[in-house]
Amino acid sequence: MSATAQVSAGHAESHHSASHETDGTTRRRVLELVASRGPVTAGALAAVLGLTAPAVRRHLTLLEEDGKITVHEATPSGAPRRGRPARRYVVTSGGQSELAGGYQEIARQVLRFLRETGGSAAVAGFAKERFDAVARSYAPHLTAPDAEGRAAQLVQLLSADGYAASVRPVPAPLTGPTAGVVAPAVQLCQGHCPVQHVAEEFPELCEQEARAFSELLGSHVQRLATIAGGAHACTTNIPVTASAHQGTGGPRPFPATTPTEGK
């Protein structure tokens, strides 16, 4: 092969490698966005990524074929719409596993050993200690005067720790006996759970996380769904009216710690 041909071949190989790496990076970003924003459409993802909808659909198709995402089957509500509804995607258990990495099995083994040697109380104690430590590290950053503001701040902290979190208003029903009288609330959604498969076996982790959220927000919270329980996201309902946390004095004070303690 001539020197010119070798240079051309080298450029072609380099271009192919860079293209493959870019595709892989973009696909990972698409998966992360589906986790944090799902159920979400290709058009919405394209707007966030600055790509064309066909380009995003190509990544979505490959992720769906790999079993990482699936189309969300929503329950029909409200007035029927004309035309074919847009496909809205959520992450599957396989997608959650890819996002989580390979550390969950050893964590399960450790907790199984703890349960065998110390009983269920030991597992519950570990889960409480873990989320108390997380709460202590989060507490200094939750400075908003109300539960809604603190929820928005909590979402930022959770997202930085890999939970793909978001906060969304809960729309009041337009019809029926509760129309216009439902207490305002927001929902904290965690599109990714780094310990999903561990929590499937040890629900104490989910229980203690919800308790920590309640204490951090100074508001009663209700866990509506969990990824460990088969949902596409962990969803926590948070009342935002003043009466929702009367008598609590706001969030429980935790001693300040380093930002990474307990994680």
TAHU-V396699 format. One record per residue. RES is the residue in three letters. SS is DSSP state (H for helix, E for strand, - for the rest). PHI is phi in degrees with one decimal (NA if undefined). Layout:
RES,SS,PHI / RES,SS,PHI
This chain:
MET,-,NA / SER,-,-71.3 / ALA,H,-61.5 / THR,H,-63.4 / ALA,H,-65.6 / GLN,H,-64.4 / VAL,H,-63.8 / SER,H,-62.8 / ALA,H,-64.3 / GLY,H,-63.8 / HIS,H,-64.5 / ALA,H,-63.9 / GLU,H,-64.3 / SER,H,-64.5 / HIS,H,-64.3 / HIS,H,-63.4 / SER,H,-64.5 / ALA,H,-65.1 / SER,H,-64.0 / HIS,H,-63.4 / GLU,H,-65.6 / THR,H,-63.8 / ASP,H,-59.6 / GLY,H,-63.5 / THR,H,-65.7 / THR,H,-64.9 / ARG,H,-63.8 / ARG,H,-62.8 / ARG,H,-64.8 / VAL,H,-61.0 / LEU,H,-60.8 / GLU,H,-63.1 / LEU,H,-69.6 / VAL,H,-62.4 / ALA,H,-65.0 / SER,H,-83.7 / ARG,H,-116.2 / GLY,-,-64.3 / PRO,-,-67.9 / VAL,E,-140.6 / THR,E,-93.3 / ALA,H,-61.7 / GLY,H,-62.5 / ALA,H,-66.3 / LEU,H,-65.5 / ALA,H,-60.9 / ALA,H,-64.7 / VAL,H,-70.7 / LEU,H,-83.9 / GLY,-,72.7 / LEU,-,-115.3 / THR,-,-77.2 / ALA,H,-60.6 / PRO,H,-60.3 / ALA,H,-64.8 / VAL,H,-68.1 / ARG,H,-61.9 / ARG,H,-61.9 / HIS,H,-66.2 / LEU,H,-62.7 / THR,H,-61.8 / LEU,H,-66.6 / LEU,H,-65.6 / GLU,H,-68.0 / GLU,H,-64.3 / ASP,-,-81.3 / GLY,-,77.3 / LYS,-,-87.6 / ILE,E,-135.3 / THR,E,-149.6 / VAL,E,-78.0 / HIS,-,-78.5 / GLU,-,-92.5 / ALA,-,-83.6 / THR,-,-79.9 / PRO,-,-57.8 / SER,-,-149.0 / GLY,-,74.0 / ALA,-,-71.9 / PRO,-,-64.7 / ARG,-,-105.8 / ARG,-,-80.1 / GLY,-,82.2 / ARG,-,-77.0 / PRO,-,-68.0 / ALA,-,-67.4 / ARG,-,-73.3 / ARG,E,-116.8 / TYR,E,-107.2 / VAL,E,-134.5 / VAL,E,-83.3 / THR,-,-91.6 / SER,H,-60.0 / GLY,H,-64.1 / GLY,H,-66.6 / GLN,H,-60.5 / SER,H,-64.0 / GLU,H,-64.9 / LEU,H,-69.1 / ALA,H,-78.8 / GLY,-,87.8 / GLY,-,-110.2 / TYR,-,-101.1 / GLN,H,-71.8 / GLU,H,-65.2 / ILE,H,-68.0 / ALA,H,-64.9 / ARG,H,-63.2 / GLN,H,-63.2 / VAL,H,-64.6 / LEU,H,-69.0 / ARG,H,-62.9 / PHE,H,-62.5 / LEU,H,-63.0 / ARG,H,-67.8 / GLU,H,-68.8 / THR,H,-93.0 / GLY,H,-121.3 / GLY,-,82.8 / SER,H,-62.0 / ALA,H,-63.1 / ALA,H,-68.5 / VAL,H,-65.3 / ALA,H,-61.8 / GLY,H,-65.2 / PHE,H,-62.8 / ALA,H,-61.3 / LYS,H,-65.0 / GLU,H,-63.7 / ARG,H,-61.2 / PHE,H,-78.9 / ASP,H,-64.5 / ALA,H,-66.6 / VAL,H,-61.3 / ALA,H,-62.0 / ARG,H,-62.9 / SER,H,-76.7 / TYR,H,-80.8 / ALA,H,-50.9 / PRO,-,-63.4 / HIS,-,-94.9 / LEU,-,-98.7 / THR,-,-109.3 / ALA,-,-64.9 / PRO,-,-79.2 / ASP,-,-134.0 / ALA,H,-63.6 / GLU,H,-64.3 / GLY,H,-66.6 / ARG,H,-66.9 / ALA,H,-62.6 / ALA,H,-63.8 / GLN,H,-69.2 / LEU,H,-62.7 / VAL,H,-58.8 / GLN,H,-62.8 / LEU,H,-67.5 / LEU,H,-64.4 / SER,H,-63.7 / ALA,H,-64.3 / ASP,-,-95.6 / GLY,-,92.5 / TYR,-,-93.4 / ALA,-,47.9 / ALA,E,-91.7 / SER,E,-151.9 / VAL,E,-125.8 / ARG,E,-134.0 / PRO,E,-69.0 / VAL,-,-96.8 / PRO,-,-69.7 / ALA,-,-75.9 / PRO,-,-63.9 / LEU,-,-86.4 / THR,-,-132.8 / GLY,-,96.8 / PRO,-,-66.8 / THR,-,-98.0 / ALA,-,-59.9 / GLY,-,78.7 / VAL,-,-119.1 / VAL,-,-71.9 / ALA,-,-61.9 / PRO,-,-59.8 / ALA,E,-155.1 / VAL,E,-124.6 / GLN,E,-115.4 / LEU,E,-90.4 / CYS,E,-112.3 / GLN,E,-114.8 / GLY,-,-77.6 / HIS,-,-138.2 / CYS,-,-120.7 / PRO,-,-62.1 / VAL,-,-121.2 / GLN,H,-50.9 / HIS,H,-71.1 / VAL,H,-72.2 / ALA,H,-67.9 / GLU,H,-59.9 / GLU,H,-93.2 / PHE,-,-127.7 / PRO,-,-64.7 / GLU,H,-56.8 / LEU,H,-63.8 / CYS,H,-65.5 / GLU,H,-62.9 / GLN,H,-73.8 / GLU,H,-63.9 / ALA,H,-61.2 / ARG,H,-61.5 / ALA,H,-63.5 / PHE,H,-60.3 / SER,H,-60.1 / GLU,H,-71.1 / LEU,H,-68.4 / LEU,H,-87.6 / GLY,-,66.2 / SER,-,-146.5 / HIS,-,-64.7 / VAL,E,-121.7 / GLN,E,-129.1 / ARG,E,-78.3 / LEU,E,-91.0 / ALA,E,-160.7 / THR,-,-135.3 / ILE,-,-63.5 / ALA,-,-61.9 / GLY,-,-89.7 / GLY,-,106.5 / ALA,-,-79.3 / HIS,-,-81.7 / ALA,-,-155.0 / CYS,E,-83.2 / THR,E,-121.9 / THR,E,-123.9 / ASN,E,-86.5 / ILE,E,-128.2 / PRO,E,-63.1 / VAL,-,-120.0 / THR,-,-77.3 / ALA,H,-61.1 / SER,H,-70.3 / ALA,H,-64.6 / HIS,H,-129.8 / GLN,-,-64.7 / GLY,-,88.5 / THR,-,-88.1 / GLY,-,71.6 / GLY,-,81.4 / PRO,-,-67.4 / ARG,-,-67.0 / PRO,-,-71.9 / PHE,-,-115.2 / PRO,-,-58.7 / ALA,-,-66.5 / THR,-,-138.6 / THR,-,-69.7 / PRO,-,-61.5 / THR,-,-105.4 / GLU,-,-65.0 / GLY,-,83.7 / LYS,-,-110.9
